[in-house]
Amino acid sequence: MTYLELYYKLQQMNDAQLNSDVTVYDNNGEYFRSTLEFSNKNCDTLDEGHPIISVINTNCTFLSGQYKID
């Protein structure tokens, strides 16, 4: 899915859906609260400013405006 496709899907959602937490589902049947961040110049994998949907969990640390998942 591209972010443009996501944008179109978001436009179809109602207010209750838009006010709920961003959630990621994995193939093990688990759901994780998530956040949208943007890569910065310290990220050597993605271009600076690339959007990232990050899982928020206990093995996650926040570094310089983005989450790093251990």
trRosetta pair geometry for C-beta under 8 A, 3 or more apart (Angstrom, degrees):
i j d omega theta_ij theta_ji phi_ij phi_ji
1 5 4.8 -127 -162 83 81 131
1 6 5.8 91 149 -55 119 88
2 5 4.7 103 53 5 75 99
2 6 7.1 -134 100 -2 44 87
3 6 5.2 -48 -146 38 40 117
3 7 6.3 52 150 -28 66 99
3 51 5.9 90 -93 50 142 142
4 7 5.4 -45 -150 29 33 118
4 8 6.8 33 152 -17 62 100
5 8 5.8 -52 -153 34 34 110
5 9 6.6 34 149 -17 65 105
6 9 5.6 -55 -150 37 35 112
6 10 6.2 38 152 -23 67 105
7 10 5.7 -54 -148 34 29 113
7 11 6.7 33 153 -23 62 103
8 11 5.7 -50 -153 29 34 115
8 12 7.1 30 150 -18 61 104
9 12 5.9 -61 -161 32 37 111
9 13 7.2 45 145 -34 65 100
10 13 5.6 -45 -158 12 42 118
10 18 7.1 85 -168 -105 87 97
13 17 3.9 -120 -172 93 110 131
13 18 5.2 138 111 -55 121 84
14 17 5.2 95 54 12 67 103
14 18 7.0 -134 102 -4 33 94
15 18 5.6 -60 -143 42 32 110
15 19 6.1 24 160 -15 68 112
16 19 6.0 -63 -145 41 27 106
16 20 6.9 37 152 -35 61 102
17 20 5.8 -49 -155 15 34 116
20 23 7.5 -38 136 -13 108 111
21 33 5.1 -38 159 -133 141 95
21 34 7.6 130 157 39 92 59
22 33 7.2 90 76 -168 63 57
22 34 4.5 -82 112 74 102 91
22 35 6.5 139 57 -89 130 26
22 36 6.6 124 -34 -32 172 88
22 53 6.8 -132 158 -147 136 107
23 31 5.3 -2 -178 -174 117 105
23 32 6.8 149 -158 73 66 39
23 33 6.2 -41 -102 -101 71 42
23 34 6.3 152 -111 11 17 98
24 31 7.2 152 78 -157 42 55
24 32 4.9 -21 61 62 93 96
24 34 4.7 79 -18 -46 104 138
24 53 6.6 140 -73 139 122 119
24 55 5.6 -88 46 -89 140 93
25 29 7.9 -18 -170 -141 94 23
25 30 7.4 164 -150 86 55 40
25 31 5.4 -25 -97 -100 72 72
25 32 7.9 175 -80 19 26 74
26 29 7.5 -43 80 21 73 22
26 30 5.3 -1 44 58 105 87
26 32 7.1 42 -20 -5 105 114
32 55 4.4 4 134 -145 145 107
32 56 7.0 167 167 48 95 58
32 57 6.2 -46 -146 -60 121 107
33 55 7.7 104 76 -158 45 61
33 56 5.0 -41 96 53 92 112
34 53 5.3 28 162 175 137 90
34 54 6.1 160 -159 81 84 40
34 55 5.4 -49 -100 -99 89 43
34 56 6.2 176 -107 -3 28 85
35 53 7.5 168 82 -153 32 54
35 54 5.5 -21 61 61 82 93
35 56 5.8 70 -11 -50 104 113
35 67 6.9 114 62 -22 116 136
36 51 6.1 -16 -167 -164 100 104
36 52 7.3 147 -156 76 52 46
36 53 5.8 -28 -97 -99 68 66
36 54 7.7 154 -102 16 18 80
37 51 7.6 145 82 -155 37 55
37 52 5.1 -26 70 65 85 98
37 54 5.5 8 13 -2 118 126
37 65 6.7 151 -164 151 108 66
37 66 4.5 134 147 -123 138 70
37 67 5.8 168 -6 4 156 85
38 49 5.3 -14 -180 -145 120 38
38 50 6.7 148 -157 67 68 33
38 51 5.8 -39 -99 -97 74 50
38 52 6.8 158 -102 14 21 86
38 65 7.1 -30 64 145 79 112
38 66 6.8 -110 74 -84 36 106
39 43 4.0 -72 -166 33 109 160
39 45 7.8 -124 -131 69 148 79
39 46 4.2 176 -36 86 169 119
39 47 6.9 119 76 84 133 37
39 48 6.0 -129 105 -124 90 33
39 49 6.6 -40 62 26 77 18
39 50 4.5 12 19 49 120 89
39 52 6.0 93 -49 -26 83 123
39 66 5.9 37 -111 -90 41 159
40 43 5.9 118 55 -6 51 98
40 48 6.0 21 -161 -135 27 89
40 64 5.5 -112 53 131 155 111
40 65 5.4 93 -47 69 134 119
40 66 5.9 -155 -1 -12 98 121
41 48 5.2 3 -75 -94 61 128
42 63 7.4 -103 98 132 149 111
42 64 5.5 71 20 76 145 157
43 46 5.1 -18 133 49 133 85
43 48 7.2 152 48 -90 104 57
43 50 7.7 -117 96 42 151 111
43 66 6.8 -4 -60 59 122 164
46 50 4.0 -110 166 49 122 148
46 52 7.1 -177 23 -66 171 113
47 50 5.0 110 62 -43 75 110
52 66 6.5 55 49 -149 140 114
52 67 7.6 -152 111 46 126 89
54 60 7.2 125 161 -149 113 137
54 66 7.3 151 -49 -174 150 74
54 67 3.9 132 168 54 159 132
54 69 6.7 -175 -157 -44 96 109
55 60 6.8 -155 97 -73 72 141
55 67 7.9 -154 60 120 45 150
55 69 6.3 51 57 -97 96 139
56 60 6.0 -128 -143 60 41 160
56 67 7.2 -112 -92 -114 66 159
57 60 5.1 110 55 -14 63 113
57 69 7.5 52 42 -131 105 102
59 69 6.6 58 108 -164 93 71
59 70 4.6 -114 169 56 96 103
60 67 5.3 -5 -176 -169 113 115
60 68 7.2 157 -158 76 63 44
60 69 5.2 -28 -105 -105 87 67
60 70 7.0 -150 -85 7 34 83
61 67 7.2 146 78 -154 36 65
61 68 5.4 -20 66 60 87 95
61 70 6.9 61 -1 -37 100 105
62 66 7.6 171 -153 90 62 23
62 67 5.7 -40 -100 -98 62 67
62 68 7.8 164 -102 17 15 76
63 66 6.4 -29 72 68 72 70
63 67 7.6 108 24 -129 73 20
63 68 5.1 11 17 -8 123 119
